[in-house]
């Protein structure tokens, strides 16, 4: 696939602060194009369809897969997540820097399709702090929280597959580090 823009893969465990970091980056660097993922989970209280995610039914997700409209997809916990293909290719052809917030399975798939993609992994300061953040968020029941922590441990092991690893101990500092990486790699 040829593209004139830059594709950035942005991964890290659930609760590490990816969305908050991306919000800070968008404010500091408005030219970034943030891809909106599909999910089969229900929206959380503060989420908006088409802004945070495209919230779709399992049947609609399945149809999009069959029609080749999903660039990559993975199951995370009990829900499906995926990246709509059409807008990403369009933005890259327009020369934009496109950021995909994506879990590690999807990042590996995308990196094979777009070998020049820049992969950044966001690390928690510790697994204990990550668990506290997830509990404070209060959006998962205990079983889901334990499942997310198990997934997080596996994801952290894959951080070495990324071009850069940034620890999110302080949001502003982590955002500045990511911004420096993006500017350096452009």
N, C-alpha and C positions, 0 to 999 in steps of 0.2 A: 504494500500500500504506500503510495506516495503522499506526502503531506508537506506543506510549507510552514505550518504552525508547529508549536511545541506541545507535546502531550506530557502531563505531569500526573503520576500515580501517587495518591496520598492515602496511606494505609496506617492502621494501628488498631489496637484492641478497642472493643466497645467501652465507652466511658473515659477514654484517654483525652478527649477534648478536641477531636478532629473538626467538628462543626464550629465550635467556638473559634478555633484557630483560623478556619477558613473565613469566618465572618470578619475577623481582624484583618486578614490578608486582603479580602475584598475591599475593605475600607481604605487600606493603604495602597492598594494596587488595583484600581477599578477596571483596568483593561483585562484582568484575568477573566476567563470564561469558565464558570463553574458548571459542570455537567450535573444534571439532576437524575438520580437513580430511580429505578422502579423498585417497589417492595410490595409484598403481599401482606405485610403486617398493618394493623390499624394505626392511624395517626395518633401521636401523643398530643396532649393538651395544647402545647405551644407550636405544633407543626401545621403547615399549610400545604395542601395538595398543589403540586406544580412548582413549589418553592423549595421545600425541604426534601420531598420525594414525590414521585407519582405513585399514589396509593391505588393498587389495582387488585382485582380478585385473582385467585389462583387460576381460574379458567382463562381470564384475559391474559395473564402472564404466559400461560401455556400456549395460547394462540400466537402471541407475539414471538415466542420461541420458534414455533413451527413456521412462521412467516419470515424468519430471518431478520427480525427487527431488533434483536437483542445482541449486542456486541459480545457480552460475556454475562454469566450468571452463576450464582452459587447459593447454596442453602446455608443460612447462618442461624443456628438454633432451629426453631421450627418454621422459619419464614424464608422466602425466596427474595433475593436481591439481584438486580441486573442493571446493565447500562444500555440505554437506547442507542442504537448505532447511528442512525441518520444524522442527528444534530452534531455528534462528535466529528464525523467525517466532514460535514459542511463547515464547521468552525476551523478545523485544521486546514482545509482548502483555502479558507479566507485568511490564513496566516495568524490565527489567534493562538494564544497560550491557553490550553484547555486543561482544567484540573478535574481529575476523576477521584472522588472519595470512594475508595474501593477496598474490599477485604483482600487478604493475601492470596487466596485461590484465584480470584479474578485478576489481581495484579500480575500473577505469573502468566496467565493466559494472554493478557493484553501485551505484556512485554514480548511475547513471541510474535504477535501480530504487528507490533510497533516497536521494533528493537531499539529505536533511538529515544523511546520514552524515558523520562527522568523519574526514578522511583524514590520516594521519600517515606520513611517509616517513622511514625510518631510513637515514642516510648513513654510509658508512665515512669515516674521517679522510682516506684517500687510496686510490686504486686499488691502489697498491703494498702498503699494509697489508692491504687486502682479500685480495689474492692470497696474502700470507703466512699469513693466518688460514685460508684454504681449504687451503693446503698443510699447515699444522700439523694441521688436522682429520684429514687423511689418509683421507677417505672416498671420494674420486673418483680415477679413473685420470687420466692426463695429458690425454687427449682430452676427457673430461668437464670437467675443471678449466678447460681453455682455452675450452670451450663456455660454461661458467658465467661466466667473465670477460667474454666477448663479450656475453652477455645482460646482465650487470651494467652494462656501459658504456651499453647501450641504456636500461636501467631508470633509471639515474642521470639521464639526459637528461629523463625524465618527472617528476622531482621537483617541478617547477613546477606540476604539475597537482594537487598536494596542498595541504591547508589549512596544514599545518605540516611543517617539515623539521627533524629532530633528528640531529645528528652523534654517532655512538657512538664516542667516543674513550676515554671512561671510563664503564664500565657503570653505576656508581652515579649519576653525574651525569646521564647520559642518561635513566635511569629516573626520576630526580627531575624532569627537564624534562617528560617525557611525563606524569607524574602531575600536575604543575601544569597542563598543557594540559587533561587530562581534568577536573580539578576546576573550572577556569575555564570550560570549555565545557558543563558540566552544567546 
